[in-house]
């Protein structure tokens, strides 16, 4: 009976797959992306959010988003709070702009609403086509460097310096050395295509940390239990302040746009990449249900804001499940169930030290640099645009500043070289708005 229902709903035979294959693919995807259960609470906690319950929030947001994708598209694609987007939430919105975390959740909410409206009206396609490719590449790579830099900072491998701003950390510190060893281990695991290699590095560093003494005990404290009930999310559930972004629009509009920009292009890239691996694209290279997939993504971000997390987006790690044979939404259903099951391991996840997440952050950052090879290095203008966006993000500690400077650089280069007719009206408008923001200090 169950087999008949699953076949009818997911059309397994038509996609050339089986229940067993889909389950294995789902477990593979979960193993590849489960590090977010540890990394996301660690990053969001820096924003001032109540730490208790963030693991639960992360898992529930991933579960809801993944179920939405399965129901609306029947694709083997999983969702969770996005890397880079969570860093933008904590470091740029809350820590740099000094916006309260509940107001930041309101910004996430409006980002999701804008994303959803653009998708439902079809304007999304026009916006996507209007943004120059070199800027998209620069933004993605810049976010990668930003995430990697945060990882190095969290581990103490990079520290502040009064003369040079940053310098190498204390390599005589056992915790710093352990993080460095974890980075090398993770790189090797990923190169050897070990499923869940990033998660394995977190587990190993946490275990070794239990033997490294600190002033308060050990680097990894002893957990109270192995299995327990999930932490309540009452502190963040519907705590978002959706009126703050409206009342302070001049201070928040660029943040909403930056989130939407990154979320949109990250989602499009992930959807196409994973779908290609799962043989879901048409002969012309298009994804049949991309509108529904983007709608699921945008809706998941709105739900995530209500729960209390940064924007939810499609995960490129879904490609691991596609490589294992995942072809339908049943793969995504299995991933969602795994996130629910992981909630009962919260006592173990709570003792994982921030240092143990460094290899995950660095590896994700490295993988995001992959798109740099798509850049035309013979075009100095394109190289300049991408480089400004790429360098500005880690150096200003802000994704939105990188995007703004990238737009201004691109338009300036195109106008200066007489290629102004090749610039879209949307790009011109955004460059002017960003420039005026800097001139009049509208932050």
Order of alpha helices (4+ residues) and beta strands (2+ residues): alpha-alpha-alpha-alpha-beta-alpha-alpha-alpha-beta-beta-alpha-alpha-beta-beta-alpha-alpha-alpha-beta-alpha-alpha-alpha-alpha-alpha-alpha-alpha
